Amino acid sequence: MPNFPYLFFTYSQIYQLSYALPLYQAVGGTFLVKNLRKWIQFKKYMRGLGRADLTRNFLNTPAVQKKHPYENQELSGILITPSVERFCPDNPKMVFIYIGHGSGDKPYLGERIYEKMASFDFHFLAGPKNLQKLQDKHVDISGDRLIKIGNMRFDAYVNGHIKRATECARLGIRDAARKNVLYAPTWKWGQGSLAKHAHQFCEEISPYHNLIIRPHGHDRMKIPPLRRWIDQKGLKHIYFSNPSHLAKDDTMRDFAASDILISDRTSSIVYEYLITGKPIIVIGNEFEAAHHMPDHLLIDGVAEAWDISASIVPQIEHSIRIHESKRSEYERLLKSCFYFNDGKSIQRAVAFIERTLKEFA
């Protein structure tokens, strides 16, 4: 396996690294963090994820260095990030590549965010939805800087490297005869539904199906109190996946374990779940800041919409029952939203990086 010494990764939130890890596993590289707190967090959640063929370190994480974000003019090479906030932004010896962290309809957050996005040398695009988000905000990026890669996270799933039985065992699922319902809401930015519906779903779904709750990365701290409430209620068949536990609870692994997804219509997960070909239930909201998307890039009208005044269980069973008749609509939406879906997105990214890195050799 190659290891590129001039390749760097950075990020804003730890859960975003799930979008960078497939590339790191293919080509190696060094992660940059801005302070000791971030270094400790990295060591905690990335433990065991260092490549086996590279030098092992404390907790066997990928290589990581603590660097000041704006005082690293000695670095040269390629810096890849799923976050718009990046290291050494004015360093002329660096090539900056933005890979993003989702294909949902929520806009990006931050001061001068679209100005910063335009400043990247290249964007790796997972699909037309990512391109539409840029166009919707009139981000001026020439076509030669927009690199069609596809969703690198899909490769392991498409290539059959993730097994349902293994992932059910990881989650601790005991009753294999039940359907596995994955509830993966977004956070409050986007009107996430965890606070509104998690308790209801636990009480309604668990008597009939296994429920896997995967909150957004910003809501991971809500898992412990929800666990305590479940224990107090004596509810069974409820399982949790923590998006920050990258070594254990990867999104694609949860996809493999599940039979159906429930999520908010503004979440990127409803689009990424399309790669599974399994049914989706969306929870509507009145989020008005969403990107404007053409109809052929919207989940609306394809996935079933839940009537929040009704029980969720009949909707789950109905969605599973009719899914075969809607399969072609799901496949059409997948092809509309993501490039390629052929299990070779990482290869395309590696080929581009190899060509770009030649000037640093």
BELSUL-V314817 format. One record per residue. N is the residue number from 1. RES is the residue in three letters. OMEGA is omega as a letter, one per 20 degrees, with the letter a starting at -180 (999 if undefined). Layout:
# BELSUL-V314817
n res omega
N RES OMEGA
N RES OMEGA
This chain:
# BELSUL-V314817
n res omega
1 MET a
2 PRO r
3 ASN a
4 PHE a
5 PRO a
6 TYR a
7 LEU a
8 PHE r
9 PHE r
10 THR a
11 TYR r
12 SER r
13 GLN a
14 ILE a
15 TYR a
16 GLN a
17 LEU r
18 SER r
19 TYR a
20 ALA a
21 LEU r
22 PRO r
23 LEU r
24 TYR a
25 GLN a
26 ALA a
27 VAL a
28 GLY a
29 GLY a
30 THR r
31 PHE r
32 LEU r
33 VAL a
34 LYS a
35 ASN a
36 LEU r
37 ARG r
38 LYS r
39 TRP r
40 ILE r
41 GLN r
42 PHE a
43 LYS a
44 LYS a
45 TYR a
46 MET a
47 ARG a
48 GLY a
49 LEU r
50 GLY a
51 ARG a
52 ALA a
53 ASP a
54 LEU a
55 THR a
56 ARG r
57 ASN r
58 PHE a
59 LEU r
60 ASN r
61 THR r
62 PRO r
63 ALA a
64 VAL r
65 GLN r
66 LYS a
67 LYS r
68 HIS a
69 PRO a
70 TYR a
71 GLU a
72 ASN a
73 GLN r
74 GLU a
75 LEU r
76 SER a
77 GLY a
78 ILE r
79 LEU a
80 ILE a
81 THR r
82 PRO a
83 SER r
84 VAL r
85 GLU a
86 ARG r
87 PHE r
88 CYS a
89 PRO a
90 ASP a
91 ASN a
92 PRO a
93 LYS a
94 MET r
95 VAL a
96 PHE a
97 ILE r
98 TYR r
99 ILE r
100 GLY r
101 HIS r
102 GLY a
103 SER r
104 GLY a
105 ASP r
106 LYS r
107 PRO r
108 TYR a
109 LEU r
110 GLY r
111 GLU r
112 ARG a
113 ILE a
114 TYR r
115 GLU r
116 LYS r
117 MET a
118 ALA a
119 SER r
120 PHE r
121 ASP a
122 PHE r
123 HIS r
124 PHE a
125 LEU r
126 ALA a
127 GLY a
128 PRO r
129 LYS r
130 ASN r
131 LEU a
132 GLN r
133 LYS r
134 LEU a
135 GLN a
136 ASP r
137 LYS r
138 HIS r
139 VAL a
140 ASP r
141 ILE a
142 SER a
143 GLY a
144 ASP r
145 ARG r
146 LEU a
147 ILE a
148 LYS a
149 ILE a
150 GLY a
151 ASN a
152 MET r
153 ARG a
154 PHE a
155 ASP a
156 ALA r
157 TYR a
158 VAL a
159 ASN r
160 GLY a
161 HIS a
162 ILE a
163 LYS a
164 ARG a
165 ALA r
166 THR a
167 GLU r
168 CYS r
169 ALA r
170 ARG a
171 LEU a
172 GLY a
173 ILE a
174 ARG a
175 ASP a
176 ALA a
177 ALA a
178 ARG r
179 LYS r
180 ASN a
181 VAL r
182 LEU r
183 TYR a
184 ALA a
185 PRO r
186 THR a
187 TRP a
188 LYS r
189 TRP a
190 GLY r
191 GLN r
192 GLY a
193 SER a
194 LEU a
195 ALA a
196 LYS a
197 HIS a
198 ALA a
199 HIS r
200 GLN a
201 PHE r
202 CYS a
203 GLU a
204 GLU a
205 ILE a
206 SER r
207 PRO a
208 TYR a
209 HIS r
210 ASN a
211 LEU r
212 ILE a
213 ILE r
214 ARG a
215 PRO r
216 HIS a
217 GLY r
218 HIS a
219 ASP a
220 ARG r
221 MET r
222 LYS r
223 ILE a
224 PRO r
225 PRO r
226 LEU r
227 ARG a
228 ARG r
229 TRP r
230 ILE r
231 ASP r
232 GLN r
233 LYS a
234 GLY a
235 LEU a
236 LYS r
237 HIS r
238 ILE a
239 TYR a
240 PHE r
241 SER a
242 ASN a
243 PRO r
244 SER r
245 HIS a
246 LEU a
247 ALA a
248 LYS a
249 ASP r
250 ASP a
251 THR a
252 MET r
253 ARG r
254 ASP r
255 PHE a
256 ALA a
257 ALA a
258 SER r
259 ASP a
260 ILE r
261 LEU r
262 ILE r
263 SER a
264 ASP a
265 ARG r
266 THR a
267 SER r
268 SER a
269 ILE r
270 VAL r
271 TYR r
272 GLU a
273 TYR r
274 LEU a
275 ILE a
276 THR a
277 GLY a
278 LYS a
279 PRO a
280 ILE r
281 ILE r
282 VAL r
283 ILE a
284 GLY r
285 ASN a
286 GLU a
287 PHE a
288 GLU a
289 ALA a
290 ALA r
291 HIS r
292 HIS a
293 MET r
294 PRO a
295 ASP a
296 HIS r
297 LEU a
298 LEU r
299 ILE a
300 ASP r
301 GLY r
302 VAL r
303 ALA r
304 GLU r
305 ALA a
306 TRP r
307 ASP a
308 ILE r
309 SER a
310 ALA r
311 SER a
312 ILE a
313 VAL r
314 PRO r
315 GLN r
316 ILE a
317 GLU r
318 HIS a
319 SER r
320 ILE a
321 ARG a
322 ILE a
323 HIS a
324 GLU a
325 SER a
326 LYS a
327 ARG a
328 SER r
329 GLU r
330 TYR a
331 GLU r
332 ARG r
333 LEU r
334 LEU a
335 LYS r
336 SER a
337 CYS a
338 PHE r
339 TYR r
340 PHE a
341 ASN a
342 ASP a
343 GLY a
344 LYS a
345 SER r
346 ILE r
347 GLN r
348 ARG r
349 ALA a
350 VAL r
351 ALA r
352 PHE a
353 ILE r
354 GLU r
355 ARG a
356 THR a
357 LEU a
358 LYS a
359 GLU r
360 PHE a
361 ALA 999
